[in-house]
Amino acid sequence: MSFAVGTSSSSESSRGNASEEAKQQKVELVKQIRAHEVALAELNALSSFRFSCFGF
């Protein structure tokens, strides 16, 4: 009977760890998305600047 209790708590612990890992992965993906959005905005601004400098 004590084995089942130990298995249950370790199962809950591993689910907690998996949940925490999933949250961390989501945070990292959101950071990457935002970094890419910033890069795209910078490229668009650079492109607009280059065209305006050359009279296009």
C-alpha positions in Angstrom: 0.0 0.0 0.0 2.8 2.4 0.8 4.3 1.7 -2.7 1.1 3.0 -4.3 1.2 6.2 -2.3 4.8 6.7 -3.3 4.0 6.1 -6.9 1.1 8.5 -6.8 3.2 11.4 -5.3 6.0 10.8 -7.7 3.5 10.8 -10.6 2.1 14.1 -9.3 5.6 15.5 -9.0 6.5 14.5 -12.6 3.3 16.1 -13.8 4.3 19.2 -12.0 7.7 19.2 -13.6 6.2 18.6 -17.0 3.8 21.4 -16.5 6.6 23.7 -15.4 8.6 22.7 -18.5 5.7 23.4 -20.7 5.3 26.9 -19.2 9.0 27.6 -19.7 8.9 26.5 -23.3 5.9 28.8 -23.9 7.7 31.7 -22.3 10.8 31.1 -24.5 8.6 30.8 -27.6 6.9 34.1 -26.8 10.3 35.7 -26.3 11.5 34.5 -29.7 8.3 35.7 -31.4 8.7 39.2 -29.9 12.4 39.2 -30.9 11.4 38.3 -34.5 8.7 41.0 -34.5 11.3 43.6 -33.4 13.7 42.4 -36.1 11.0 42.7 -38.7 10.0 46.2 -37.6 13.7 47.2 -37.8 14.0 45.8 -41.3 10.9 47.6 -42.4 12.2 50.8 -41.0 15.5 50.3 -42.6 13.9 49.6 -45.9 11.7 52.7 -45.7 14.8 54.8 -44.8 16.8 53.5 -47.7 14.0 54.2 -50.2 13.4 57.7 -48.8 17.1 58.5 -49.0 17.3 57.6 -52.7 14.0 59.3 -53.7 12.1 56.1 -54.4 
